[in-house]
């Protein structure tokens, strides 16, 4: 989680006594070495070079250490609060933005109307991966006999019993631990970051009105504001699917982690990362699961969708390729009429309906129109430039609320960059290409950059090559008994530049980082063969795949090598 990668607080930089101009020049030189590459020019703001050099504080304002006291410290105050950086939203992007400010000795406040931690801590990464771990344990025990391990009686009889209350209890313990250590008001207070509970609304370009259940507080930003309000689940209504919500209630990822009992039958509407992860989780827990989607993981390579469908079918998860046309109440459950992609119709019955059909940016309810902050009509997110600046000078936006790629790690990165661009001279890009992402099914599915079809569309069919390795043929996979998945690298025929990668494999989320580093640094696919990998790690397959391309390149120069050898070179 990117939001948790910046919890170490460095001492605020010390600025020697000198002229403001000299200090700014020295700082700019230092930042060119210390900050992420990409800073090419001073901010368009005339005061950009002065922002840091004019501040000589030793520490930002402190707040009470107790969580409850810290969260409500400012709630009863009617005076105007002033901070260098004001952050709206306490999720991954907001937490990281405030931590960045604290690291460099600037005062900051996070305004959050609910709980610090955002989706990742409460309804996303942490709870879902906790359930993924429990579900994997159940699967391993069920498959233990395949590895020569007998569980239960000597004949391996009996099924796995999943204690749902203990599973959910473990999940909540993980959530609370991460919250208390990394996200809570008390944790923020230790870093000198204030928190303010309430809903924020712009009253001017640099001032917000924060309203809680009892008070209204005015907050002013000395340097800038970063909007980090995230996204929320898309909630279809009966206008979208007749019978939905009026007759048949459903859950989204906002509510699914609050259940206590395992539903006997679950219908999952949607085949994106959330739907696929939770479908497999509940299937492994013992629910009868049906996924209704035109395609599983539709943004991935088609072969991934097909392979994951095969994996689901092997695990007893029913996949209906199509959409839900209507739903009706059926006893205590529901029956969904599904229109299949091949034109046929099927009915699916279940006890719980999980709707996972995407997320929408939270870019409303803050008075954005009143101060001239634009919303991008194509995404519904707050419109930003490459440096995360909105249409209103001094106001930036970061994370899911911008309508870009929705990943915790990307949101955290953007939060840090937005704060850096507000508070320090020069600017860094916050909107990046080739953002990696991982869906934590089993096997995991990790991607970065372009798919084969996207690369051909951009560069032309004759200029793109692909390398594919089936997971079942990787030595480590043979040892582990992993027989589904693949590694696919898309690269340019001329120059071997990596354009994208898809890894469907155990540890895919770890391996994709290597591809990300290669793409960022310009390491070509053939030269990946010269990077030593450990054997028999799954990642060794990347080196082996690259070696084939490297050897092929050498073979093309065989004639030249023969001549050079003859002359003694």
RODO-2510 file (C-alpha; in nm, 4 decimals, decimal comma):
residues 569
     n   res          X          Y          Z
     1     x     0,0000     0,0000     0,0000
     2     x     0,1622     0,3205    -0,1161
     3     x    -0,0008     0,5145     0,1656
     4     x     0,2003     0,3145     0,4150
     5     x     0,5343     0,3538     0,2422
     6     x     0,5976     0,7050     0,3728
     7     x     0,5443     0,6606     0,7431
     8     x     0,9110     0,7211     0,8276
     9     x     0,9486     1,0898     0,9023
    10     x     1,2729     1,2542     0,8022
    11     x     1,4011     1,5574     0,9882
    12     x     1,2853     1,8805     0,8224
    13     x     1,5533     2,0258     0,5952
    14     x     1,7697     2,2962     0,7488
    15     x     1,8114     2,6112     0,5399
    16     x     2,1257     2,8116     0,6154
    17     x     2,0943     3,1882     0,6541
    18     x     2,1233     3,3405     0,3078
    19     x     1,9232     3,5389     0,0609
    20     x     1,5926     3,3960    -0,0512
    21     x     1,7130     3,3744    -0,4105
    22     x     2,0303     3,1878    -0,3162
    23     x     1,8398     2,9482    -0,0962
    24     x     1,5918     2,8789    -0,3736
    25     x     1,8678     2,8085    -0,6255
    26     x     2,0460     2,5689    -0,3921
    27     x     1,7198     2,3975    -0,3076
    28     x     1,6356     2,3573    -0,6753
    29     x     1,9724     2,1927    -0,7375
    30     x     1,9233     1,9580    -0,4449
    31     x     1,5743     1,8651    -0,5540
    32     x     1,7008     1,7762    -0,9002
    33     x     1,9006     1,5004    -0,7336
    34     x     1,6633     1,3967    -0,4544
    35     x     1,3180     1,4124    -0,6067
    36     x     1,1696     1,1836    -0,8718
    37     x     1,2904     1,2585    -1,2221
    38     x     1,0707     1,4625    -1,4465
    39     x     1,0970     1,8028    -1,2789
    40     x     1,1801     2,0222    -1,5729
    41     x     1,0697     2,3729    -1,4851
    42     x     0,9471     2,5928    -1,2075
    43     x     0,5778     2,5869    -1,1307
    44     x     0,3653     2,8419    -1,3110
    45     x     0,3054     2,9981    -0,9701
    46     x     0,5327     3,3035    -0,9235
    47     x     0,5926     3,2067    -0,5605
    48     x     0,7019     2,8505    -0,6319
    49     x     1,0720     2,9090    -0,5633
    50     x     0,9898     3,0964    -0,2441
    51     x     0,7484     2,8480    -0,0890
    52     x     1,0079     2,6440     0,0921
    53     x     1,2889     2,8948     0,1476
    54     x     1,0687     3,1355     0,3400
    55     x     0,9785     2,8686     0,5964
    56     x     1,2169     2,7878     0,8824
    57     x     0,9889     2,6024     1,1180
    58     x     1,1327     2,3121     1,3130
    59     x     0,8153     2,1070     1,3365
    60     x     0,4529     2,1218     1,2212
    61     x     0,1744     2,1748     1,4751
    62     x     0,1188     1,8781     1,7036
    63     x    -0,2055     1,7240     1,8153
    64     x    -0,3312     1,4972     2,0932
    65     x    -0,2004     1,1427     2,0829
    66     x    -0,5215     0,9776     2,1865
    67     x    -0,7193     0,8646     1,8813
    68     x    -1,0579     0,9956     1,9899
    69     x    -0,9166     1,3238     2,1189
    70     x    -0,7062     1,3659     1,8068
    71     x    -0,9973     1,3081     1,5736
    72     x    -1,2152     1,5655     1,7438
    73     x    -0,9505     1,8137     1,8501
    74     x    -1,0667     2,0851     1,6144
    75     x    -1,4374     1,9992     1,5992
    76     x    -1,5525     2,2511     1,8573
    77     x    -1,3448     2,5440     1,7338
    78     x    -1,5124     2,8316     1,5495
    79     x    -1,1933     3,0209     1,4607
    80     x    -1,0240     2,9968     1,1223
    81     x    -0,7598     2,7251     1,1067
    82     x    -0,4612     2,7897     0,8836
    83     x    -0,2289     2,5231     0,7395
    84     x     0,0324     2,5100     0,4686
    85     x    -0,1384     2,2122     0,3059
    86     x    -0,5049     2,1220     0,3357
    87     x    -0,6025     1,7711     0,2279
    88     x    -0,9627     1,6690     0,1594
    89     x    -1,0002     1,2957     0,2092
    90     x    -0,8119     1,0496     0,4279
    91     x    -0,7532     0,7541     0,1986
    92     x    -0,4287     0,6429     0,0374
    93     x    -0,3729     0,9653    -0,1572
    94     x    -0,4693     1,1950     0,1304
    95     x    -0,2614     1,0166     0,3924
    96     x     0,0464     1,0184     0,1736
    97     x     0,0021     1,3847     0,0807
    98     x    -0,0145     1,4864     0,4460
    99     x     0,2810     1,2653     0,5366
   100     x     0,4857     1,4249     0,2617
   101     x     0,4104     1,7695     0,4025
   102     x     0,5067     1,6543     0,7515
   103     x     0,8331     1,5065     0,6256
   104     x     0,9386     1,8443     0,4895
   105     x     0,8287     2,0415     0,7946
   106     x     0,5056     2,1884     0,6603
   107     x     0,1841     2,2008     0,8590
   108     x    -0,1058     1,9979     0,7233
   109     x    -0,4570     1,8857     0,8052
   110     x    -0,6656     1,5990     0,6702
   111     x    -1,0387     1,6645     0,6439
   112     x    -1,2310     1,3366     0,6458
   113     x    -1,6054     1,2935     0,6884
   114     x    -1,5894     0,9230     0,7743
   115     x    -1,2805     0,7237     0,8756
   116     x    -0,9158     0,7697     0,7910
   117     x    -0,7787     0,4848     0,5844
   118     x    -1,0231     0,5032     0,2956
   119     x    -1,1394     0,2117     0,0830
   120     x    -0,8067     0,0314     0,1075
   121     x    -0,8209    -0,0160     0,4833
   122     x    -1,1934    -0,0680     0,5307
   123     x    -1,3571    -0,2002     0,2118
   124     x    -1,0780    -0,2853    -0,0294
   125     x    -0,7207    -0,4083    -0,0149
   126     x    -0,6907    -0,5071     0,3500
   127     x    -1,0205    -0,6912     0,4059
   128     x    -1,0215    -0,8561     0,0633
   129     x    -0,6626    -0,9825     0,0888
   130     x    -0,7337    -1,1105     0,4396
   131     x    -1,0212    -1,3149     0,2969
   132     x    -0,8059    -1,4236     0,0012
   133     x    -0,5531    -1,5642     0,2489
   134     x    -0,8199    -1,7568     0,4420
   135     x    -0,9732    -1,8884     0,1208
   136     x    -0,6330    -2,0029    -0,0040
   137     x    -0,5760    -2,1901     0,3226
   138     x    -0,9059    -2,3743     0,2717
   139     x    -0,8079    -2,4612    -0,0849
   140     x    -0,4634    -2,5861     0,0199
   141     x    -0,6129    -2,8161     0,2825
   142     x    -0,8653    -2,9534     0,0328
   143     x    -0,5862    -3,0232    -0,2172
   144     x    -0,3357    -3,1514     0,0395
   145     x    -0,3801    -3,5147    -0,0643
   146     x    -0,2548    -3,4269    -0,4140
   147     x     0,0789    -3,3470    -0,2493
   148     x     0,0883    -3,6631    -0,0406
   149     x    -0,0380    -3,4950     0,2754
   150     x    -0,3347    -3,6616     0,4465
   151     x    -0,5630    -3,4344     0,6463
   152     x    -0,8189    -3,5809     0,8858
   153     x    -0,8520    -3,9597     0,8878
   154     x    -0,5979    -4,1849     0,7203
   155     x    -0,8036    -4,1935     0,4019
   156     x    -0,8211    -3,8140     0,3800
   157     x    -1,1976    -3,8173     0,4222
   158     x    -1,4064    -3,5189     0,5242
   159     x    -1,4288    -3,1664     0,3891
   160     x    -1,2861    -2,8440     0,5211
   161     x    -1,5021    -2,6534     0,7677
   162     x    -1,4849    -2,2762     0,7349
   163     x    -1,5750    -2,0870     1,0522
   164     x    -1,6994    -1,7666     0,8951
   165     x    -1,7121    -1,5747     1,2199
   166     x    -1,3458    -1,6517     1,2887
   167     x    -1,2550    -1,5672     0,9304
   168     x    -1,4257    -1,2292     0,9547
   169     x    -1,2813    -1,1729     1,3004
   170     x    -0,9294    -1,2265     1,1678
   171     x    -1,0029    -0,9869     0,8821
   172     x    -1,1199    -0,7148     1,1221
   173     x    -0,8164    -0,7625     1,3433
   174     x    -0,5950    -0,6986     1,0404
   175     x    -0,7945    -0,3888     0,9498
   176     x    -0,7758    -0,2461     1,3006
   177     x    -0,4032    -0,3182     1,3324
   178     x    -0,3172    -0,1394     1,0100
   179     x    -0,5518     0,1461     1,0951
   180     x    -0,4084     0,2024     1,4422
   181     x    -0,0462     0,1768     1,3292
   182     x    -0,0610     0,3686     1,0029
   183     x    -0,3898     0,5529     0,9440
   184     x    -0,5521     0,6634     1,2689
   185     x    -0,5695     1,0206     1,3966
   186     x    -0,3295     0,9150     1,6723
   187     x    -0,0807     0,7902     1,4128
   188     x    -0,1190     1,1176     1,2241
   189     x    -0,0704     1,3172     1,5432
   190     x     0,2677     1,1520     1,5976
   191     x     0,3695     1,2967     1,2623
   192     x     0,2342     1,6409     1,3481
   193     x    -0,0650     1,6068     1,1169
   194     x    -0,4036     1,7374     1,2313
   195     x    -0,7302     1,5665     1,1416
   196     x    -1,0679     1,7299     1,1182
   197     x    -1,3944     1,5356     1,1005
   198     x    -1,6573     1,6760     0,8681
   199     x    -1,7605     1,7501     0,5105
   200     x    -1,5542     2,0095     0,3248
   201     x    -1,6938     2,2726     0,0895
   202     x    -1,5023     2,5402    -0,0999
   203     x    -1,5918     2,8969    -0,0043
   204     x    -1,3013     3,0489    -0,1989
   205     x    -0,9907     2,9359    -0,3840
   206     x    -0,7971     2,8797    -0,0607
   207     x    -1,0671     2,8413     0,2045
   208     x    -1,2960     2,5557     0,3026
   209     x    -1,5953     2,5328     0,5303
   210     x    -1,5872     2,2057     0,7236
   211     x    -1,9200     2,0955     0,8702
   212     x    -1,9576     1,8184     1,1257
   213     x    -2,2706     1,7078     1,3099
   214     x    -2,2240     1,9857     1,5656
   215     x    -1,9968     2,2593     1,4313
   216     x    -1,8688     2,4425     1,1277
   217     x    -1,4999     2,5314     1,1002
   218     x    -1,3247     2,7499     0,8451
   219     x    -0,9925     2,6158     0,7168
   220     x    -0,7508     2,8179     0,5063
   221     x    -0,4605     2,6838     0,2978
   222     x    -0,1433     2,8914     0,2946
   223     x     0,0138     2,7028     0,0054
   224     x    -0,2488     2,4842    -0,1537
   225     x    -0,5240     2,2248    -0,1329
   226     x    -0,5135     1,8628    -0,2484
   227     x    -0,8465     1,6887    -0,3158
   228     x    -0,8228     1,3167    -0,2414
   229     x    -1,1864     1,2106    -0,2126
   230     x    -1,1455     0,8714    -0,3827
   231     x    -1,4246     0,6779    -0,5485
   232     x    -1,7324     0,4831    -0,4462
   233     x    -1,9101     0,1742    -0,5838
   234     x    -2,1335     0,2185    -0,8832
   235     x    -2,4852     0,1338    -0,7661
   236     x    -2,7297     0,0383    -1,0415
   237     x    -3,1000     0,0853    -0,9753
   238     x    -3,4202    -0,0587    -1,1130
   239     x    -3,3804     0,1829    -1,4034
   240     x    -3,0693    -0,0131    -1,5019
   241     x    -3,1889    -0,3615    -1,4046
   242     x    -3,5640    -0,4010    -1,3482
   243     x    -3,6388    -0,5302    -0,9995
   244     x    -3,3020    -0,4309    -0,8597
   245     x    -3,3087    -0,2537    -0,5251
   246     x    -3,6868    -0,2107    -0,5371
   247     x    -3,7624    -0,5796    -0,4879
   248     x    -3,4155    -0,7330    -0,4537
   249     x    -3,1561    -0,5848    -0,2215
   250     x    -2,7893    -0,6253    -0,3068
   251     x    -2,4478    -0,5653    -0,1574
   252     x    -2,1414    -0,3933    -0,2991
   253     x    -1,7841    -0,4054    -0,1717
   254     x    -1,8925    -0,1377     0,0772
   255     x    -2,1138    -0,3866     0,2634
   256     x    -1,9874    -0,7366     0,1796
   257     x    -1,7188    -0,7303     0,4486
   258     x    -1,9804    -0,6796     0,7187
   259     x    -2,1533    -1,0156     0,6763
   260     x    -2,1208    -1,2735     0,9535
   261     x    -2,2597    -1,5904     0,7972
   262     x    -2,1554    -1,7674     0,4784
   263     x    -2,4329    -1,7402     0,2158
   264     x    -2,5187    -2,0792     0,0643
   265     x    -2,5552    -1,9274    -0,2849
   266     x    -2,4038    -1,6062    -0,4208
   267     x    -2,4644    -1,4354    -0,7528
   268     x    -2,1859    -1,1968    -0,8529
   269     x    -2,2771    -0,9323    -1,1106
   270     x    -1,9571    -0,8112    -1,2739
   271     x    -1,6315    -0,9728    -1,3798
   272     x    -1,3795    -0,7072    -1,2834
   273     x    -1,1081    -0,7457    -1,0170
   274     x    -1,3474    -0,7069    -0,7218
   275     x    -1,6037    -0,9500    -0,8598
   276     x    -1,3438    -1,2118    -0,9570
   277     x    -1,1523    -1,1993    -0,6297
   278     x    -1,4617    -1,2295    -0,4133
   279     x    -1,6212    -1,4952    -0,6350
   280     x    -1,3196    -1,7192    -0,5838
   281     x    -1,3018    -1,6358    -0,2126
   282     x    -1,6603    -1,7354    -0,1407
   283     x    -1,6393    -2,0359    -0,3698
   284     x    -1,3454    -2,1647    -0,1686
   285     x    -1,5295    -2,0951     0,1540
   286     x    -1,8041    -2,3272     0,0343
   287     x    -2,0684    -2,1048    -0,1255
   288     x    -2,2261    -2,1967    -0,4563
   289     x    -2,1100    -1,9057    -0,6728
   290     x    -2,2300    -1,7828    -1,0124
   291     x    -2,0541    -1,4955    -1,1883
   292     x    -2,2513    -1,3069    -1,4520
   293     x    -2,0300    -1,0987    -1,6798
   294     x    -1,9699    -1,0542    -2,0501
   295     x    -1,6066    -1,1361    -1,9820
   296     x    -1,3846    -1,1905    -1,6805
   297     x    -1,1194    -0,9196    -1,6343
   298     x    -1,2230    -0,7458    -1,9592
   299     x    -0,9280    -0,5039    -1,9617
   300     x    -0,6772    -0,7903    -1,9747
   301     x    -0,5589    -1,0044    -2,2647
   302     x    -0,8419    -1,2295    -2,3914
   303     x    -0,6378    -1,5396    -2,3045
   304     x    -0,6427    -1,4302    -1,9398
   305     x    -1,0214    -1,4083    -1,9403
   306     x    -1,0467    -1,7543    -2,0943
   307     x    -0,7936    -1,9075    -1,8553
   308     x    -0,9560    -1,7571    -1,5473
   309     x    -1,2935    -1,8910    -1,6593
   310     x    -1,1337    -2,2354    -1,6837
   311     x    -0,9872    -2,1983    -1,3335
   312     x    -1,3263    -2,0973    -1,1955
   313     x    -1,5007    -2,3892    -1,3618
   314     x    -1,2442    -2,6321    -1,2155
   315     x    -1,3217    -2,4891    -0,8716
   316     x    -1,6963    -2,5265    -0,9217
   317     x    -1,7702    -2,1574    -0,9887
   318     x    -2,0330    -2,1129    -1,2580
   319     x    -1,9559    -1,8434    -1,5157
   320     x    -2,2420    -1,7013    -1,7209
   321     x    -2,1138    -1,4931    -2,0111
   322     x    -2,3713    -1,2190    -2,0411
   323     x    -2,5601    -0,9637    -1,8352
   324     x    -2,8455    -0,9617    -1,5851
   325     x    -3,1596    -0,8432    -1,7638
   326     x    -3,3860    -0,8394    -1,4572
   327     x    -3,4112    -0,9728    -1,1039
   328     x    -3,7028    -1,0830    -0,8884
   329     x    -3,7457    -1,1787    -0,5280
   330     x    -3,7509    -1,5540    -0,4744
   331     x    -3,8311    -1,6456    -0,1155
   332     x    -3,5487    -1,5037     0,0937
   333     x    -3,3242    -1,4864    -0,2096
   334     x    -3,3460    -1,3818    -0,5729
   335     x    -3,3701    -1,5108    -0,9261
   336     x    -3,1854    -1,3268    -1,2018
   337     x    -3,2852    -1,3505    -1,5659
   338     x    -2,9621    -1,3402    -1,7656
   339     x    -2,9146    -1,2519    -2,1319
   340     x    -2,6149    -1,4501    -2,2561
   341     x    -2,3660    -1,3246    -2,5123
   342     x    -2,4665    -1,6052    -2,7519
   343     x    -2,8288    -1,4904    -2,7458
   344     x    -2,9597    -1,7555    -2,5083
   345     x    -3,1281    -1,6870    -2,1758
   346     x    -3,0661    -1,8512    -1,8395
   347     x    -3,1972    -1,8019    -1,4865
   348     x    -2,9685    -1,7847    -1,1845
   349     x    -3,0944    -1,8133    -0,8272
   350     x    -2,9075    -1,7107    -0,5156
   351     x    -2,9312    -1,6031    -0,1543
   352     x    -2,7011    -1,3011    -0,1823
   353     x    -2,6493    -1,0696    -0,4780
   354     x    -2,3095    -0,8988    -0,4944
   355     x    -2,2966    -0,6161    -0,7482
   356     x    -1,9435    -0,5309    -0,8597
   357     x    -1,9843    -0,3233    -1,1754
   358     x    -1,7196    -0,0592    -1,1219
   359     x    -1,6473     0,2521    -0,9178
   360     x    -1,7199     0,6194    -0,9793
   361     x    -1,5039     0,9152    -0,8707
   362     x    -1,6252     1,1240    -0,5768
   363     x    -1,6141     1,4646    -0,7437
   364     x    -1,9272     1,6266    -0,6073
   365     x    -2,0673     1,7832    -0,2901
   366     x    -1,7673     2,0142    -0,2351
   367     x    -1,8790     2,3231    -0,4236
   368     x    -1,6335     2,2662    -0,7069
   369     x    -1,8480     2,4571    -0,9553
   370     x    -1,8655     2,7568    -0,7219
   371     x    -1,4893     2,8127    -0,7440
   372     x    -1,4322     2,6986    -1,1026
   373     x    -1,2896     2,3481    -1,0568
   374     x    -1,3718     2,1454    -1,3668
   375     x    -1,4909     1,7855    -1,3812
   376     x    -1,3927     1,5733    -1,6812
   377     x    -1,7218     1,4616    -1,8425
   378     x    -1,5567     1,1552    -1,9987
   379     x    -1,4497     1,0055    -1,6643
   380     x    -1,6607     1,1876    -1,4070
   381     x    -1,3398     1,2679    -1,2235
   382     x    -1,1815     1,5994    -1,1320
   383     x    -0,9944     1,7257    -1,4375
   384     x    -0,6178     1,7559    -1,3810
   385     x    -0,3106     1,8154    -1,5956
   386     x    -0,0030     1,5916    -1,5935
   387     x     0,1141     1,7590    -1,2727
   388     x    -0,2238     1,6990    -1,1027
   389     x    -0,3233     2,0669    -1,1115
   390     x    -0,6946     2,1348    -1,1389
   391     x    -0,8434     2,4248    -1,3313
   392     x    -0,8187     2,6380    -1,0142
   393     x    -0,4724     2,7635    -0,9337
   394     x    -0,3398     2,6300    -0,6042
   395     x    -0,5785     2,3315    -0,5969
   396     x    -0,4601     1,9847    -0,6948
   397     x    -0,6329     1,6461    -0,7051
   398     x    -0,4898     1,2986    -0,6601
   399     x    -0,6020     0,9380    -0,6629
   400     x    -0,9297     0,7819    -0,7697
   401     x    -1,1222     1,1104    -0,7660
   402     x    -0,9388     1,2134    -1,0848
   403     x    -1,1003     0,9347    -1,2852
   404     x    -0,7696     0,7693    -1,3783
   405     x    -0,6402     0,4210    -1,2974
   406     x    -0,7828     0,3158    -0,9616
   407     x    -0,5061     0,1561    -0,7577
   408     x    -0,4049     0,2201    -0,3979
   409     x    -0,0368     0,2370    -0,4900
   410     x    -0,1034     0,4843    -0,7704
   411     x    -0,3237     0,7001    -0,5483
   412     x    -0,0540     0,7088    -0,2821
   413     x     0,2069     0,8055    -0,5398
   414     x    -0,0133     1,0811    -0,6750
   415     x    -0,0826     1,2116    -0,3256
   416     x     0,2883     1,2515    -0,2612
   417     x     0,3481     1,4156    -0,6000
   418     x     0,0554     1,6562    -0,5562
   419     x     0,1842     1,7650    -0,2141
   420     x     0,5353     1,7963    -0,3524
   421     x     0,4131     2,0158    -0,6391
   422     x     0,2197     2,2377    -0,3986
   423     x     0,4938     2,2824    -0,1424
   424     x     0,8275     2,2661    -0,3224
   425     x     0,9853     2,4362    -0,6234
   426     x     0,9767     2,2675    -0,9640
   427     x     0,7104     2,0119    -1,0521
   428     x     0,6978     1,6381    -1,1098
   429     x     0,4480     1,4471    -1,3253
   430     x     0,1751     1,2700    -1,1363
   431     x    -0,0135     1,1145    -1,4272
   432     x     0,1949     0,8177    -1,5385
   433     x     0,1873     0,5660    -1,8228
   434     x     0,2329     0,1928    -1,7653
   435     x     0,0870     0,1835    -1,4133
   436     x     0,1023    -0,1802    -1,2959
   437     x    -0,1928    -0,3489    -1,1337
   438     x    -0,2661    -0,6905    -0,9869
   439     x    -0,5862    -0,8862    -0,9388
   440     x    -0,5298    -1,1259    -0,6489
   441     x    -0,7137    -1,4272    -0,7771
   442     x    -0,5347    -1,7631    -0,7752
   443     x    -0,3374    -1,7489    -0,9946
   444     x    -0,2725    -1,3777    -0,9645
   445     x    -0,3099    -1,1593    -1,2737
   446     x    -0,0677    -0,8674    -1,3056
   447     x    -0,0413    -0,6219    -1,5931
   448     x     0,1642    -0,3223    -1,6989
   449     x     0,1610    -0,1170    -2,0157
   450     x    -0,0143    -0,2230    -2,3352
   451     x    -0,1861    -0,5439    -2,4351
   452     x    -0,0898    -0,6986    -2,7690
   453     x    -0,3966    -0,5500    -2,9389
   454     x    -0,3307    -0,2048    -2,7946
   455     x     0,0341    -0,2164    -2,9033
   456     x    -0,0574    -0,3184    -3,2587
   457     x    -0,3140    -0,0401    -3,2756
   458     x    -0,0553     0,2150    -3,1635
   459     x     0,2566     0,0958    -3,3481
   460     x     0,1308    -0,1236    -3,6321
   461     x     0,1112    -0,5021    -3,6618
   462     x     0,4488    -0,5432    -3,8320
   463     x     0,6318    -0,3551    -3,5591
   464     x     0,5206    -0,5523    -3,2542
   465     x     0,6389    -0,8896    -3,1269
   466     x     0,5252    -1,1043    -2,8351
   467     x     0,6878    -1,3693    -2,6205
   468     x     0,4665    -1,6189    -2,4371
   469     x     0,5516    -1,8748    -2,1727
   470     x     0,2937    -2,1175    -2,0351
   471     x     0,3129    -2,1428    -1,6572
   472     x     0,2675    -2,5207    -1,6629
   473     x     0,6091    -2,5525    -1,8322
   474     x     0,7982    -2,3448    -1,5744
   475     x     1,0081    -2,5648    -1,3456
   476     x     0,8863    -2,3984    -1,0269
   477     x     0,5243    -2,4362    -1,1359
   478     x     0,5807    -2,8079    -1,1982
   479     x     0,7137    -2,8419    -0,8419
   480     x     0,4210    -2,6431    -0,7013
   481     x     0,1545    -2,8161    -0,9074
   482     x     0,0490    -2,4906    -1,0757
   483     x    -0,0872    -2,5698    -1,4201
   484     x    -0,2820    -2,2600    -1,5307
   485     x    -0,1503    -1,9244    -1,6434
   486     x     0,1030    -1,7598    -1,8686
   487     x     0,3609    -1,4858    -1,9026
   488     x     0,3230    -1,2607    -2,2063
   489     x     0,5642    -0,9830    -2,2957
   490     x     0,4791    -0,7350    -2,5727
   491     x     0,7786    -0,5555    -2,7244
   492     x     0,8908    -0,3635    -3,0334
   493     x     1,0534    -0,5719    -3,3053
   494     x     1,3117    -0,3033    -3,3660
   495     x     1,5026    -0,2163    -3,0517
   496     x     1,3180    -0,4660    -2,8250
   497     x     1,1558    -0,1947    -2,6146
   498     x     0,9047    -0,3458    -2,3720
   499     x     0,5572    -0,2111    -2,4439
   500     x     0,3566    -0,4150    -2,1963
   501     x     0,3302    -0,7358    -2,0010
   502     x     0,0664    -0,9701    -1,8643
   503     x     0,1604    -1,2240    -1,5992
   504     x    -0,0942    -1,4804    -1,4829
   505     x     0,0929    -1,6883    -1,2306
   506     x     0,1662    -1,7399    -0,8641
   507     x     0,3626    -1,4339    -0,7459
   508     x     0,2576    -1,2345    -1,0525
   509     x     0,2142    -0,9245    -0,8390
   510     x     0,5796    -0,9470    -0,7409
   511     x     0,7120    -1,0241    -1,0897
   512     x     0,5341    -0,7343    -1,2573
   513     x     0,7489    -0,4925    -1,0563
   514     x     1,0533    -0,6106    -1,2506
   515     x     0,8802    -0,5287    -1,5771
   516     x     0,7839    -0,1895    -1,4347
   517     x     1,1467    -0,1147    -1,3491
   518     x     1,2593    -0,2225    -1,6963
   519     x     1,0007    -0,0010    -1,8648
   520     x     1,0829     0,2954    -1,6409
   521     x     1,4594     0,2721    -1,6916
   522     x     1,4498     0,1782    -2,0603
   523     x     1,5954    -0,1705    -2,0128
   524     x     1,5050    -0,3562    -2,3310
   525     x     1,3560    -0,7039    -2,3295
   526     x     1,6647    -0,8732    -2,4764
   527     x     1,8920    -0,7185    -2,2133
   528     x     1,6723    -0,8590    -1,9369
   529     x     1,8603    -1,1808    -2,0169
   530     x     2,1745    -1,0254    -1,8689
   531     x     2,0074    -0,9659    -1,5322
   532     x     2,0728    -1,2672    -1,3101
   533     x     1,7620    -1,4249    -1,1585
   534     x     1,7477    -1,6934    -0,8919
   535     x     1,6433    -2,0449    -0,9887
   536     x     1,3852    -2,1932    -0,9538
   537     x     1,1894    -1,8761    -0,8774
   538     x     0,8938    -1,8022    -1,1047
   539     x     1,0739    -1,4874    -1,2171
   540     x     1,3533    -1,6994    -1,3667
   541     x     1,1133    -1,7549    -1,6556
   542     x     1,1464    -1,3868    -1,7439
   543     x     1,5214    -1,4229    -1,7874
   544     x     1,4765    -1,7411    -1,9905
   545     x     1,2225    -1,5719    -2,2188
   546     x     1,4513    -1,2739    -2,2662
   547     x     1,7443    -1,5049    -2,3396
   548     x     1,5603    -1,6510    -2,6389
   549     x     1,5197    -1,3031    -2,7833
   550     x     1,8824    -1,2197    -2,7011
   551     x     2,0128    -1,5342    -2,8731
   552     x     1,7940    -1,4671    -3,1747
   553     x     1,9488    -1,1216    -3,1992
   554     x     2,2971    -1,2736    -3,1881
   555     x     2,2078    -1,5273    -3,4582
   556     x     2,1131    -1,2437    -3,6916
   557     x     2,4702    -1,1185    -3,6577
   558     x     2,6323    -1,4614    -3,7026
   559     x     2,7982    -1,3646    -4,0320
   560     x     2,9487    -1,0513    -3,8830
   561     x     3,0744    -1,2462    -3,5821
   562     x     3,2480    -1,4965    -3,8129
   563     x     3,4339    -1,2165    -3,9917
   564     x     3,5338    -1,0495    -3,6652
   565     x     3,6613    -1,3799    -3,5256
   566     x     3,8704    -1,4447    -3,8351
   567     x     4,0511    -1,1143    -3,7897
   568     x     4,1189    -1,1957    -3,4271
   569     x     3,8642    -0,9810    -3,2521
***
